Amino acid sequence: LFLVMLLSQRGYAEPLWSGNAPSTPDNYNISFIPEFNITWTNSTENENVTSCNFTLGRPDGTIINYDSISPNPTTPPSLCSINFTQDELGQAGDYNYSWSAKNDTDYWSTSDLWNFTIEKGILPIHLYLDDIEGNRTDGNSYNLYNITDFKVFLNKTGETVFLDSTYPNWTLQNNTSSTSSNMTFNTTNLTIPGLFNLTAYWDGNDNYTNSSKTYYFGVTPYCINNIEFPASGSTYSQGENYSFEIECIGDIKNVSFEWSGTIYTANNTSNLFYYNLTDLSAGTYHYQWHVTDIDNNIFNSTQYTYIVDTIPTSLILACSDSDWSILSGDQVTFSCNANNSVKMRMTIGDFYPIEDTGTSLSSGYVTGLTSNTYIYCTILNSNYSHVGTDWDHWITVMTTGGTTGGTTGGGTATTGKFLIEGLISSLSVEAGKSKSDSFKLSNTLSNNLVDVNISVSRISSSWYRLSKTSISTLKRNVPETITITFNIPEDAEVKDYDVTVTATGRIIGTSSKRTTTKTMKLNVTTPEQEVTLTPTSEELEENVTLATTAQENITANDTVIGATGLAATFEYLKNNVVIIVAIAACLLIFIFRSNITTVFTEAGGIKVPKSIKQKTKAAKPSRFKLLGKYKLDINLRKDREINEKIPEKEPEEIRRPEVLDREIKRDIKELQQIFSQIEKIEKKKKKFDLDNN
């Protein structure tokens, strides 16, 4: 029941707010009076508004409240409103506001928070040149020695305004603004003719943006609109006409035209003065106008610069030898080619220069070049200029096996040398063998070399290998080591070969090249043969006593191979009868033992059975092979005398003493093994005797 009674009461339903405020954004204006209105309408029926309150939030953060504003009218729909002057409202910026009101039942309601913006206003500045707000040029210009009256007006007092000018020796002026347009800001005695500007400005404040105003004024006589045809920077053209014009203001008596120190009288057509020139050569010129008025006052214009460009011409120097490398005394021709017909000169070292006009200049046949020579082309006509980098070159003049070099490009010879150093003059290599040697590439030029290539000529490419065939950058005074390895095939012809090593590089930053060569001898020799003598089958059938014969023959031939370990061993056995007797006793004992296989000592490498039998084919004559390694021509025969000496080997066949020494040491080791076996036999014999005893 309470809720029903409450809802039935008038004035408790929320109202609908509507109203208006300044448009947003708006510009600040001192005469602007913003108005804020609000209307309260009940959602069900109109109600009377008895009082309104207004709250305003300003850009500086302050809040202003206006209370007890009486509505008008008081009957529905009720309207509340409030007005402000611009100064009362405050500075330009962002604002917010809201309304609150009560009805005749004392019910209060508050609106939403609304926003609006006031932008900075525009306050123009005014500039007067002797009561004229505008330019004073042409017929309205000042005369020389007039005294001016410059004025500045701003419709707001107390602000700082400035006045500046391009008039010579002008200093920046400033003053406090006044609402009076009759205030004189500056007076000037115009003693210099010409055309100048005058600018008044102020920097604005919180409510207004900055503003400025510029006007021009002339002091006669003065000149404007200097015109050149064709414009400065045009390319030379034979017979071309050139026109120079200027417009002069004031009572002009005459105008003169000064061109590179020479003064000419200018032509006049309605104060348009001009002068024409013809066929100007390529170059840089300076000119100036001199104006005299009827009072003989003289005005000098700015000094102007005028340029006539040369005709770009491509020069290409060519040689009949495309590699620019010849042998001393060779015949060669040079030519200089241009893309324009022009007078050219070609200079070949210390020879006389060659000159001609056209698009091509030839040297004809040139002989007698004995050293590296610098050749270059030049243009003799100053109206043309060469472009590109192919107008000069060094030609390399070589001698067989020599080392030379040359450079191109840029017009400046490069000092220093590019050399192959340390290459061996002669190298011997056996056929079927390999051998290596190293050399250095040295650069003592004033610049680094790039794109360096190394090559070998005059022998098959399969015969050699280079550790480097190219170097990206050969630094100045930093040599590079190159290794060349020769791999000679077994079927190579035995003889001397000439081998030429060549290196070529380009001077960094130019098209200039350097070449260096050097030649060496490659001596291919016959490979050394090793001779091994093998005993015949008849020699293999010799009995053990041949060892003694071999010992005697070795002793007899000691002049050839000297005293060896093997010969000394035989001599030792011959002089020690006790040992021989011991060996014989051991053999007799073994003969009567059927369970023991008698093995003869390995003096000849032959197994001997208990009873003497014919040697079989399976016998291995290792001992005779061993003796054959001494390179002795031993011809053993069954019917020869025991004391017959083995023929001596030809001394020239004993070619490798180190091999003989190695084999002799091995034979001594084998004989030591024989003595060890004999000692074992003697021990067994003693044991056998003890057993029998």
C-alpha positions in Angstrom: 0.0 0.0 0.0 2.9 2.4 0.8 4.5 1.8 -2.6 1.3 2.4 -4.4 0.8 5.7 -2.5 4.4 6.7 -3.2 4.1 6.1 -6.9 0.9 8.1 -7.0 2.6 11.2 -5.8 3.4 13.9 -8.4 7.1 15.1 -9.0 8.9 11.8 -8.2 9.2 10.6 -11.8 12.7 11.5 -13.3 12.5 14.5 -15.7 13.8 14.8 -19.2 16.5 17.4 -19.7 17.0 19.4 -22.9 18.8 22.6 -23.7 21.5 24.5 -25.6 25.0 25.9 -25.1 27.6 27.6 -27.3 28.5 25.6 -30.4 31.6 23.5 -30.0 34.3 24.3 -31.0 33.8 28.1 -31.1 36.5 30.8 -31.5 37.3 33.1 -28.7 35.9 36.6 -29.3 35.9 39.5 -26.8 32.4 40.5 -27.8 31.0 37.0 -27.7 28.2 36.4 -25.0 27.6 32.6 -24.7 24.2 31.5 -23.4 23.2 28.3 -21.6 19.5 27.2 -21.6 17.8 24.2 -20.0 14.3 22.8 -20.1 12.9 20.2 -17.7 10.0 18.0 -19.0 8.5 15.2 -16.9 8.4 11.8 -18.5 4.6 11.6 -17.9 3.4 15.1 -17.6 4.8 18.7 -17.4 5.7 20.0 -14.0 6.5 23.4 -12.7 10.3 24.2 -12.1 10.7 26.5 -9.1 14.5 26.9 -9.0 17.7 26.1 -11.0 21.4 25.8 -10.2 24.2 26.0 -12.8 27.8 24.6 -12.3 30.6 25.5 -14.8 34.1 23.8 -15.0 36.7 26.0 -16.5 40.0 25.1 -18.5 42.2 26.1 -15.6 40.4 23.6 -13.3 38.3 26.1 -11.3 34.5 25.5 -10.8 31.9 28.2 -10.6 28.4 27.6 -9.1 25.4 29.8 -9.9 22.4 29.1 -7.5 18.8 30.0 -7.2 18.2 30.9 -10.9 14.5 31.6 -11.4 13.0 29.8 -14.3 11.0 31.6 -16.9 8.3 30.9 -17.4 7.3 29.0 -14.1 4.6 27.0 -15.8 5.5 24.0 -17.9 7.6 23.7 -19.9 9.9 25.5 -17.6 13.1 27.2 -18.9 16.3 28.2 -17.0 19.0 30.2 -18.7 22.3 32.1 -17.9 24.5 34.4 -20.0 28.3 35.3 -19.7 30.5 37.8 -21.3 33.7 36.3 -22.9 35.8 37.9 -20.2 33.5 36.6 -17.5 33.7 33.1 -19.0 37.5 33.1 -19.1 40.2 31.9 -21.5 39.9 29.7 -24.6 39.9 26.0 -23.8 37.8 23.0 -22.8 34.7 23.5 -20.5 32.1 21.3 -18.8 28.8 22.2 -17.2 25.6 20.7 -15.6 22.2 21.8 -14.4 20.1 20.9 -11.3 16.5 22.0 -10.6 13.5 21.3 -8.3 9.8 21.2 -8.9 6.9 22.5 -6.9 7.0 19.4 -4.7 10.7 20.2 -3.8 12.0 17.2 -5.8 15.6 18.0 -7.1 17.0 16.4 -10.2 20.5 16.8 -11.8 21.4 16.7 -15.5 24.3 14.9 -17.2 27.7 16.6 -17.5 28.0 18.3 -20.9 31.2 19.6 -22.6 32.1 22.4 -25.0 35.3 24.0 -26.4 36.3 27.5 -27.2 39.3 27.7 -29.6 41.8 30.6 -29.7 40.5 33.6 -31.6 42.1 35.4 -34.5 43.2 39.0 -33.9 44.6 40.5 -37.1 47.5 43.0 -37.1 47.4 46.0 -39.4 50.5 47.7 -41.1 50.4 51.1 -42.7 53.1 52.6 -45.0 52.3 56.3 -44.9 48.5 55.7 -44.5 48.5 53.1 -47.2 47.7 49.6 -45.9 49.4 47.7 -48.8 52.4 47.6 -51.1 54.2 50.7 -52.3 55.9 49.6 -55.5 56.0 50.5 -59.2 54.4 53.9 -59.7 53.6 54.2 -56.0 57.2 53.6 -54.8 59.1 56.0 -52.6 61.7 58.3 -54.2 65.3 58.3 -53.0 65.7 60.3 -49.7 62.0 60.2 -48.8 61.2 59.9 -45.1 58.7 57.2 -44.4 56.0 56.9 -41.7 55.4 53.2 -40.8 52.5 52.4 -38.4 51.3 49.2 -36.7 47.8 48.7 -35.3 46.4 45.8 -33.1 42.8 45.9 -31.7 44.0 45.0 -28.2 46.0 47.2 -26.0 49.1 46.2 -24.0 50.5 43.5 -26.4 54.0 43.6 -27.8 54.2 44.0 -31.5 57.3 43.9 -33.8 58.4 45.5 -37.1 61.1 44.0 -39.3 62.4 44.9 -42.8 65.0 43.8 -45.5 66.0 47.4 -45.9 69.8 47.6 -45.5 71.0 48.1 -41.9 67.5 47.7 -40.4 67.3 46.7 -36.8 64.3 44.9 -35.3 61.7 47.3 -33.8 59.2 46.5 -31.0 56.5 48.6 -29.2 53.3 48.2 -27.1 50.1 48.0 -29.1 47.5 50.7 -29.2 43.9 50.7 -30.4 44.7 54.0 -32.3 45.6 53.6 -35.9 47.3 57.0 -35.9 50.3 55.9 -33.8 53.6 56.3 -35.7 55.8 53.2 -35.2 58.9 54.1 -37.1 60.3 56.8 -39.4 63.1 56.1 -41.9 65.2 58.2 -44.3 65.4 56.1 -47.5 68.9 56.6 -48.8 69.3 53.3 -50.7 67.4 52.5 -53.9 65.9 49.0 -54.3 62.9 46.9 -53.6 62.4 45.8 -49.9 59.8 44.2 -47.7 58.3 45.3 -44.3 56.7 42.9 -41.8 54.7 43.5 -38.7 53.8 40.7 -36.3 52.9 39.7 -32.7 53.2 36.3 -31.0 49.6 35.9 -29.7 48.5 34.9 -26.1 46.3 32.4 -24.3 43.2 33.5 -26.2 44.5 34.6 -29.6 46.9 33.0 -32.2 49.9 34.9 -33.5 49.5 36.9 -36.7 51.6 38.9 -39.1 51.4 41.2 -42.2 54.0 41.8 -44.9 54.1 44.5 -47.6 56.7 45.6 -50.1 58.1 49.0 -50.8 60.4 50.3 -53.5 62.9 53.1 -53.5 63.4 54.4 -57.0 65.3 53.8 -59.1 65.3 50.1 -58.6 65.2 47.0 -60.9 63.3 43.7 -60.7 62.7 40.6 -62.7 66.2 39.8 -64.0 65.7 37.3 -66.8 68.3 35.1 -68.6 67.7 33.1 -71.8 68.8 30.4 -72.0 69.0 29.9 -68.3 72.4 29.6 -66.6 73.9 26.1 -66.8 73.0 25.4 -70.5 75.4 23.4 -72.6 77.6 25.1 -75.1 76.2 25.4 -78.6 78.1 27.0 -81.4 76.5 30.3 -82.6 74.0 30.4 -79.7 72.3 33.7 -78.9 72.1 34.8 -75.2 69.6 37.5 -73.9 69.7 39.3 -70.5 66.8 41.5 -69.4 65.8 43.5 -66.4 62.9 45.8 -65.5 63.7 49.1 -63.8 61.3 51.4 -61.9 61.6 55.1 -61.4 62.7 58.1 -63.5 65.5 56.3 -65.3 68.1 58.2 -67.3 70.1 55.2 -68.6 71.0 51.6 -67.8 74.4 49.9 -68.5 75.2 46.2 -68.6 78.6 45.0 -67.3 79.7 41.6 -68.5 83.0 40.1 -67.1 84.5 43.6 -66.6 83.3 45.0 -70.0 80.5 47.6 -69.8 77.8 47.9 -72.6 74.8 50.3 -72.9 71.6 48.4 -72.5 68.6 48.7 -74.9 65.4 50.1 -73.5 61.7 49.2 -74.3 59.2 50.8 -71.8 61.6 50.5 -68.9 62.5 46.9 -70.0 66.3 47.0 -70.5 68.1 44.2 -72.2 71.4 43.2 -73.9 72.3 40.2 -76.2 75.5 38.2 -76.5 76.4 35.6 -79.1 78.5 32.4 -79.2 79.6 32.3 -75.6 82.4 29.8 -74.9 82.0 27.3 -72.1 82.9 28.8 -68.8 81.7 30.8 -65.8 80.8 34.5 -66.2 79.7 37.4 -63.9 77.5 40.4 -64.9 75.7 43.4 -63.2 73.3 46.2 -64.1 74.0 49.9 -63.4 71.0 52.2 -63.3 71.2 56.1 -63.3 68.1 58.2 -62.6 67.3 61.7 -63.8 69.0 63.1 -60.7 72.2 61.1 -61.6 71.6 58.8 -58.6 73.2 55.4 -59.4 71.8 52.0 -58.4 73.9 48.9 -58.8 72.1 45.6 -59.0 73.2 42.3 -57.4 76.2 40.7 -59.2 74.8 37.6 -61.0 76.7 34.4 -62.1 76.1 32.8 -65.5 77.5 29.4 -66.5 77.9 27.8 -70.0 78.6 24.1 -69.5 81.0 22.1 -71.7 79.8 19.3 -74.0 80.4 16.0 -72.4 82.5 13.9 -74.7 83.5 10.3 -74.2 87.1 9.4 -75.0 88.2 5.8 -75.4 91.8 4.8 -75.9 92.3 1.5 -77.8 95.4 -0.6 -78.6 95.9 -3.2 -81.3 97.0 -5.6 -78.5 93.9 -5.9 -76.4 95.9 -7.1 -73.4 98.1 -4.0 -73.5 101.2 -6.2 -73.2 103.8 -6.5 -75.9 107.4 -7.8 -76.3 110.1 -5.3 -76.6 110.5 -4.2 -80.2 107.0 -5.3 -81.3 104.9 -3.2 -83.7 101.7 -1.7 -82.2 99.0 0.9 -83.0 96.9 3.1 -80.8 93.7 5.0 -81.5 91.6 7.6 -79.6 87.8 7.6 -80.3 85.2 10.3 -79.4 81.4 10.5 -79.6 81.7 14.1 -80.8 83.8 15.6 -83.6 86.5 17.5 -81.6 90.1 18.3 -81.8 92.1 15.7 -79.9 95.7 15.0 -79.0 97.3 11.6 -78.3 100.6 11.4 -76.4 102.7 8.2 -76.4 105.3 8.4 -73.6 108.2 10.8 -74.6 107.3 10.6 -78.3 105.8 13.6 -80.1 102.1 14.1 -79.6 99.6 13.4 -82.5 96.8 15.9 -83.1 93.7 15.9 -85.3 90.0 17.0 -85.4 87.3 14.4 -85.8 85.8 11.4 -84.0 88.9 9.2 -84.3 92.6 9.8 -84.0 95.1 7.0 -85.0 98.8 6.8 -84.1 99.7 4.6 -87.0 102.4 1.9 -86.5 104.6 2.5 -83.4 107.9 0.6 -82.9 110.8 1.1 -80.6 108.9 0.7 -77.3 111.5 -0.8 -74.9 109.9 -0.1 -71.5 106.5 0.4 -70.0 104.9 3.5 -71.6 102.1 5.8 -70.6 99.6 6.7 -73.4 96.8 9.2 -73.0 94.3 11.3 -75.0 93.2 14.9 -74.4 90.6 17.3 -75.9 92.1 20.6 -77.2 88.7 22.4 -77.5 87.7 24.1 -74.2 84.0 23.9 -75.1 84.2 20.1 -74.7 85.1 18.0 -71.7 85.9 14.3 -71.6 83.9 11.8 -69.5 84.7 8.3 -68.5 87.9 6.6 -67.4 89.2 5.0 -70.6 91.2 7.9 -71.9 94.7 6.8 -70.6 96.6 3.6 -70.2 99.9 2.0 -69.5 101.3 -0.5 -72.0 103.5 -3.3 -70.6 106.7 -4.0 -72.6 108.2 -7.3 -71.7 111.4 -9.1 -72.3 111.6 -13.0 -72.3 111.8 -14.2 -68.7 111.7 -10.6 -67.4 109.4 -8.9 -65.0 107.5 -5.8 -66.0 104.3 -3.9 -65.1 102.0 -1.1 -66.1 98.9 0.9 -65.0 95.9 2.6 -66.5 93.2 5.1 -65.6 92.9 8.3 -63.8 95.7 10.1 -65.7 98.3 9.5 -62.9 101.0 6.8 -63.1 101.3 4.6 -60.0 104.8 4.3 -58.5 106.3 1.1 -57.2 106.5 -2.4 -58.6 104.5 -5.6 -58.9 106.9 -8.5 -58.8 107.3 -12.3 -58.6 110.1 -12.9 -56.1 111.9 -16.0 -54.9 110.9 -18.3 -57.8 113.7 -20.9 -58.3 115.6 -20.5 -61.5 115.9 -24.3 -62.1 114.3 -27.4 -60.6 115.0 -31.1 -61.4 112.2 -33.6 -61.0 112.4 -37.4 -61.9 109.7 -38.6 -64.2 106.9 -40.1 -62.2 107.8 -38.0 -59.1 106.6 -34.8 -57.5 108.4 -31.8 -56.2 107.3 -28.3 -54.8 108.7 -24.8 -54.7 107.4 -21.5 -53.4 107.6 -17.9 -54.5 106.1 -14.6 -53.4 103.9 -11.9 -55.1 105.1 -8.5 -53.9 103.2 -5.2 -54.3 105.2 -2.0 -53.6 102.8 0.2 -55.6 101.1 3.2 -53.9 97.7 1.3 -53.9 96.4 -2.1 -53.3 95.9 -4.5 -56.2 92.6 -6.4 -56.6 91.4 -9.2 -58.8 94.9 -10.7 -59.0 95.2 -13.9 -61.1 98.2 -16.3 -61.2 98.8 -18.7 -64.1 101.5 -21.0 -65.5 102.2 -21.5 -69.2 104.4 -23.5 -71.6 103.7 -26.9 -69.9 100.6 -29.1 -69.6 98.2 -28.0 -66.9 98.2 -31.6 -65.6 101.9 -31.3 -64.7 101.5 -28.6 -62.0 99.2 -27.4 -59.2 99.2 -23.9 -57.7 98.2 -23.3 -54.1 96.4 -20.1 -55.2 95.2 -19.1 -58.7 93.6 -15.8 -57.6 93.9 -13.2 -54.8 91.0 -10.9 -54.2 93.2 -8.1 -52.7 97.0 -8.0 -52.7 97.8 -5.3 -50.1 100.6 -2.9 -50.5 103.8 -4.1 -48.9 102.1 -7.4 -47.7 103.5 -10.2 -49.9 101.5 -13.4 -50.7 103.2 -16.8 -50.8 102.3 -19.1 -53.6 103.3 -22.8 -53.8 103.7 -24.6 -57.1 103.8 -28.4 -57.1 105.1 -30.3 -60.2 103.6 -33.8 -60.8 105.6 -35.2 -63.6 104.1 -38.3 -65.4 106.2 -41.5 -65.8 106.1 -41.2 -69.6 107.2 -37.6 -69.7 110.1 -36.9 -72.1 113.3 -36.4 -70.4 114.5 -32.9 -71.2 114.5 -29.2 -70.0 111.3 -27.3 -70.1 110.7 -23.5 -69.9 108.0 -22.7 -67.4 106.5 -19.1 -67.3 104.6 -17.8 -64.3 102.4 -14.8 -64.9 100.4 -12.6 -62.4 98.0 -9.8 -63.4 96.1 -7.4 -61.0 94.1 -4.2 -61.2 94.9 -1.1 -59.1 92.0 -0.6 -56.7 89.5 2.1 -57.7 90.6 2.3 -61.3 90.7 0.2 -64.5 94.5 0.2 -64.3 96.3 -3.1 -64.6 99.7 -4.5 -63.6 101.3 -7.6 -65.1 104.4 -9.4 -63.9 106.1 -12.6 -65.3 109.0 -14.8 -64.6 110.4 -17.9 -66.3 112.2 -20.9 -64.7 113.8 -24.2 -66.0 112.1 -27.5 -65.3 114.6 -30.4 -65.7 112.8 -33.7 -66.1 115.2 -36.6 -65.4 115.2 -40.4 -65.8 114.0 -42.2 -62.6 116.8 -44.1 -60.7 116.6 -47.9 -61.3 117.4 -50.5 -58.5 119.1 -53.7 -59.8 118.5 -57.0 -57.9 120.6 -60.1 -58.8 118.9 -63.5 -58.5 121.0 -66.7 -58.3 120.5 -69.4 -61.0 119.0 -72.8 -60.2 122.5 -74.3 -60.5 123.8 -72.0 -57.9 121.0 -73.0 -55.6 122.3 -76.6 -55.7 125.6 -75.7 -54.2 126.3 -77.3 -50.9 126.9 -75.5 -47.7 130.6 -75.2 -48.3 129.8 -72.4 -50.7 129.4 -70.1 -47.8 133.1 -70.4 -47.2 133.7 -69.6 -50.9 131.4 -66.6 -50.6 133.3 -65.4 -47.5 136.6 -65.7 -49.4 135.3 -63.8 -52.4 133.9 -61.1 -50.2 137.2 -60.8 -48.5 138.9 -60.6 -51.9 136.6 -57.9 -53.0 136.7 -55.8 -49.9 138.1 -53.0 -52.1 134.7 -52.6 -53.7 132.3 -52.9 -50.8 134.7 -52.7 -47.8 134.8 -54.8 -44.7 131.2 -55.9 -43.9 129.6 -57.7 -41.0 129.0 -60.9 -43.1 132.6 -61.2 -44.2 133.8 -60.7 -40.6 131.5 -63.5 -39.4 133.0 -66.0 -41.9 136.5 -64.9 -40.9 135.5 -65.5 -37.2 134.3 -69.1 -38.0 137.5 -69.9 -39.9 139.7 -68.8 -37.1 137.8 -70.7 -34.3 138.4 -74.4 -35.0 136.8 -75.4 -31.7 133.5 -74.1 -32.7 133.7 -76.0 -36.1 134.6 -79.2 -34.3 131.6 -78.7 -31.9 129.3 -78.2 -34.8 130.6 -81.4 -36.5 130.2 -83.4 -33.3 126.6 -82.3 -32.9 125.9 -83.4 -36.5 127.3 -86.9 -35.8 125.2 -87.3 -32.7 122.0 -86.2 -34.6 122.7 -88.7 -37.4 122.4 -91.7 -35.0 119.2 -90.4 -33.5 116.2 -91.7 -35.6 113.7 -89.6 -33.7 115.3 -86.3 -34.5 115.2 -84.5 -37.8 118.5 -83.1 -38.6 118.3 -79.5 -39.6 121.3 -77.9 -41.0 122.0 -74.3 -40.0 120.5 -71.8 -42.2 123.7 -70.6 -43.7 122.2 -71.4 -47.2 118.6 -71.6 -46.1 118.5 -75.3 -47.2 117.2 -78.2 -45.1 119.6 -81.3 -45.1 118.3 -84.8 -44.3 120.2 -87.5 -42.3 121.5 -89.1 -45.4 122.8 -87.0 -48.2 120.2 -86.9 -51.0 119.6 -85.0 -54.2 118.1 -81.5 -53.4 114.5 -81.2 -54.6 112.9 -78.4 -56.4 111.1 -77.3 -53.3 114.4 -76.1 -51.7 114.3 -72.4 -51.0 117.7 -70.7 -51.7 117.0 -67.7 -49.4 120.7 -67.5 -48.5 121.7 -66.9 -52.1 119.1 -64.3 -52.5 120.6 -62.7 -49.4 124.1 -62.8 -51.0 122.7 -61.4 -54.2 121.7 -58.2 -52.4 125.3 -57.3 -52.1 125.1 -56.7 -55.9 127.9 -59.2 -56.5 127.9 -61.1 -59.8 128.5 -64.6 -58.2 128.6 -67.3 -60.8 128.6 -70.4 -58.8 129.3 -73.7 -60.7 129.8 -77.2 -59.4 133.1 -77.8 -61.2 134.8 -74.6 -60.2 137.7 -74.6 -57.8 137.0 -74.0 -54.2 139.4 -71.0 -54.2 138.1 -69.5 -57.3 137.2 -65.9 -56.7 133.9 -64.4 -57.7 134.3 -61.7 -60.4 134.1 -58.2 -59.1 131.0 -56.0 -59.8 131.6 -52.9 -61.8 132.1 -50.1 -59.3 129.5 -47.9 -61.0 126.7 -50.5 -60.3 127.1 -50.0 -56.5 125.0 -46.9 -56.6 123.2 -47.0 -53.2 125.5 -47.5 -50.2 122.7 -46.9 -47.8 120.8 -49.9 -49.2 123.9 -52.1 -48.9 124.4 -51.0 -45.3 120.8 -51.8 -44.4 121.0 -55.3 -46.0 124.3 -56.1 -44.3 122.9 -55.3 -40.9 120.0 -57.6 -41.6 122.4 -60.5 -42.6 124.4 -60.0 -39.4 121.2 -60.4 -37.4 120.5 -63.7 -39.3 124.0 -65.0 -38.6 123.5 -64.2 -34.9 120.4 -66.4 -35.0 122.6 -69.2 -36.5 125.1 -69.0 -33.6 122.2 -69.1 -31.2 121.0 -72.3 -32.8 124.5 -73.8 -32.6 124.6 -73.0 -28.8 121.3 -74.9 -28.4 122.8 -77.9 -30.3 125.9 -77.9 -28.0 123.6 -77.9 -24.9 121.7 -80.8 -26.3 124.9 -82.6 -27.0 126.1 -82.2 -23.4 122.8 -83.5 -22.1 123.1 -86.5 -24.5 126.6 -87.2 -23.3 125.4 -87.1 -19.7 122.6 -89.4 -20.4 125.0 -91.9 -22.1 127.4 -91.6 -19.2 
